Amino acid sequence: MKPKATNIYLESTPNPNTMKFVANYMLVQADFFHDFTRYTQTSGSPLAKLLFEKFSWVKEVFFSSNYITLTKKEDTDWMEVQGAAREFIAKALTKGIEVGEMVPDFHEPNEPKFDEIPANAGDEEIVAKIKGVLDEYIRPAVEQDGGAISFHSFDKGLVKVLLQGSCSGCPSSTITLKSGIEALLKQAVPEVETVEASNW
């Protein structure tokens, strides 16, 4: 990434332990994101590595479109750390420190990609409808809250999704999943009976 003057503003999320640090330009291309839940995952992302090294309170780093979502440890107060984090991110991006290699739906090298579970014979059309609803209606709302959602699988009425970023570990995620995501999918795709998060 070339050095670029960077402005960062903050947005709160429904998860009290996460904060969005929004840049004035795109950090990763559309439909791509990075989720780092521990320091050992950061070899491909200089910026994520620096954030874990600089701030001991960082629990998770998530990159998507034009923002970075940081998840803090429970015993940290945002009021005490958000200013330093905002300044650090702005300076790092201005210097051209790389977010990292962009890959769709980042996953661990030895873990299967979550959307690679093949549909059962005859379910291909249903899965296509589910993915369409996720992409058009649900994903934009989840991203607005600093998170990401990916299709995992569909089997006998059960849809499994992967929630990342601010959605991971958020107290209101269960309510959002059931009253929002599940309700919308059931209305749009009658074959859907229930929705679960595959990473809970």
Legacy VTK file of the C-alpha trace (Angstrom):
# vtk DataFile Version 3.0
C-alpha trace
ASCII
DATASET POLYDATA
POINTS 200 float
0.000 0.000 0.000
1.375 3.415 -0.949
1.555 6.074 1.771
-1.728 7.993 1.790
-3.078 10.744 4.046
-5.519 8.957 6.305
-8.358 10.218 8.460
-9.931 7.829 10.946
-13.234 8.292 12.734
-14.808 6.008 15.320
-18.148 4.202 15.273
-19.552 2.176 18.134
-21.069 -1.249 17.411
-23.770 -3.325 19.127
-20.933 -5.286 20.753
-19.607 -3.176 23.669
-16.180 -4.797 23.318
-15.693 -3.771 19.682
-15.138 -0.416 17.999
-15.027 0.476 14.295
-12.109 2.601 13.106
-13.318 3.930 9.755
-10.876 5.245 7.133
-11.536 7.819 4.417
-10.768 5.257 1.668
-11.131 1.534 0.966
-8.696 -0.731 2.832
-9.770 -4.004 1.214
-11.860 -4.649 -1.878
-15.562 -5.453 -1.718
-16.502 -8.940 -0.470
-13.032 -9.460 0.996
-12.156 -9.344 4.667
-9.542 -10.471 7.161
-10.284 -11.712 10.684
-7.403 -12.223 13.122
-8.402 -13.700 16.467
-4.843 -14.208 17.726
-1.351 -12.860 17.167
-0.083 -16.095 15.593
-2.417 -15.538 12.600
-0.907 -12.180 11.638
2.136 -13.213 9.578
0.360 -12.072 6.385
-0.806 -8.742 7.818
1.801 -6.229 9.005
-0.898 -3.895 10.363
-2.716 -6.592 12.355
0.635 -7.752 13.745
1.514 -4.212 14.849
-1.875 -3.722 16.509
-1.455 -6.893 18.595
2.127 -5.884 19.482
1.349 -2.254 20.330
-1.817 -2.784 22.368
-1.978 -5.611 24.909
-5.740 -5.114 25.226
-6.426 -6.114 21.591
-8.277 -9.434 21.423
-9.248 -9.463 17.724
-8.511 -7.441 14.575
-10.966 -7.430 11.674
-10.527 -5.649 8.315
-13.350 -5.056 5.831
-14.024 -2.459 3.110
-13.003 0.907 4.630
-12.795 0.009 8.308
-10.928 -1.882 11.008
-12.877 -3.397 13.881
-10.907 -3.909 17.073
-12.210 -6.154 19.835
-10.839 -5.378 23.272
-10.369 -7.518 26.349
-13.165 -7.241 28.935
-11.090 -5.360 31.534
-10.246 -2.475 29.177
-12.244 0.770 29.002
-12.657 2.190 25.488
-12.433 5.739 26.834
-8.875 5.030 27.981
-7.564 3.456 24.762
-9.597 4.533 21.724
-7.704 7.798 21.149
-4.289 6.117 21.084
-5.597 3.337 18.822
-7.166 5.842 16.417
-3.938 7.854 16.201
-1.804 4.726 15.749
-4.010 3.359 12.940
-4.073 6.712 11.123
-0.273 7.044 11.289
0.315 3.422 10.237
-1.975 3.712 7.206
-0.518 7.111 6.277
2.959 5.505 6.279
1.675 2.788 3.932
1.794 -0.146 6.345
-0.004 -3.033 4.644
-3.345 -4.413 5.766
-2.203 -7.675 4.186
-2.917 -10.039 1.343
-6.581 -9.840 0.417
-8.414 -13.122 0.326
-12.155 -13.765 0.233
-13.527 -14.952 3.571
-10.089 -15.387 5.233
-9.606 -18.679 7.077
-6.789 -20.558 8.713
-4.474 -22.325 6.198
-5.370 -25.790 7.515
-9.068 -25.104 7.997
-11.652 -25.617 5.239
-13.293 -22.524 3.790
-16.685 -22.192 5.428
-18.652 -21.822 2.197
-17.080 -24.906 0.609
-19.515 -27.400 2.147
-21.308 -28.679 -0.946
-25.083 -28.502 -1.173
-26.995 -31.761 -1.003
-28.314 -33.020 -4.321
-31.418 -31.037 -5.198
-30.634 -28.190 -2.768
-28.482 -26.120 -5.141
-31.318 -23.728 -6.034
-32.254 -23.237 -2.360
-28.617 -22.531 -1.436
-28.376 -19.999 -4.282
-31.493 -18.212 -2.938
-30.091 -18.213 0.620
-26.777 -16.754 -0.559
-28.652 -14.141 -2.599
-30.638 -12.976 0.452
-27.475 -12.932 2.580
-25.615 -10.856 -0.021
-28.379 -8.395 -0.835
-30.124 -7.784 2.484
-28.193 -9.183 5.442
-24.491 -8.679 4.719
-24.735 -4.862 4.277
-26.467 -4.498 7.662
-23.950 -6.755 9.408
-21.043 -4.838 7.846
-22.592 -1.561 9.010
-22.201 -2.921 12.569
-18.528 -3.810 12.000
-18.948 -7.506 11.297
-19.240 -10.055 8.529
-21.504 -12.981 7.749
-20.731 -15.917 5.446
-22.821 -18.856 4.310
-21.618 -22.141 5.798
-24.143 -24.860 4.934
-27.762 -25.837 4.382
-29.137 -29.220 5.400
-32.744 -30.282 6.024
-34.027 -26.782 6.757
-31.021 -25.736 8.867
-28.846 -22.871 7.625
-25.454 -22.400 9.268
-23.604 -19.104 8.941
-20.230 -17.833 10.115
-20.299 -14.567 12.083
-17.079 -12.556 12.409
-15.823 -9.160 13.521
-18.090 -7.335 15.967
-20.713 -10.100 15.647
-18.388 -12.680 17.167
-19.127 -12.840 20.883
-21.599 -9.950 20.806
-24.311 -10.253 23.498
-26.998 -9.195 21.007
-25.840 -11.555 18.231
-28.232 -14.315 19.302
-31.187 -11.932 19.121
-30.019 -10.573 15.756
-29.515 -14.094 14.424
-32.975 -15.315 15.451
-35.220 -12.258 15.157
-33.442 -10.664 12.205
-31.475 -13.060 10.026
-33.585 -16.174 10.616
-36.884 -14.304 10.205
-35.777 -12.723 6.923
-34.411 -15.975 5.486
-37.564 -17.914 6.454
-39.720 -15.290 4.772
-37.624 -15.179 1.589
-36.803 -18.904 1.355
-39.669 -21.095 2.665
-37.408 -24.169 2.860
-35.430 -22.521 5.694
-36.622 -23.622 9.143
-33.867 -22.381 11.443
-30.548 -20.503 11.339
-27.518 -21.125 13.552
-24.009 -19.687 13.795
-21.455 -22.373 12.992
-18.760 -20.713 15.124
-20.608 -20.518 18.481
LINES 1 201
200 0 1 2 3 4 5 6 7 8 9 10 11 12 13 14 15 16 17 18 19 20 21 22 23 24 25 26 27 28 29 30 31 32 33 34 35 36 37 38 39 40 41 42 43 44 45 46 47 48 49 50 51 52 53 54 55 56 57 58 59 60 61 62 63 64 65 66 67 68 69 70 71 72 73 74 75 76 77 78 79 80 81 82 83 84 85 86 87 88 89 90 91 92 93 94 95 96 97 98 99 100 101 102 103 104 105 106 107 108 109 110 111 112 113 114 115 116 117 118 119 120 121 122 123 124 125 126 127 128 129 130 131 132 133 134 135 136 137 138 139 140 141 142 143 144 145 146 147 148 149 150 151 152 153 154 155 156 157 158 159 160 161 162 163 164 165 166 167 168 169 170 171 172 173 174 175 176 177 178 179 180 181 182 183 184 185 186 187 188 189 190 191 192 193 194 195 196 197 198 199
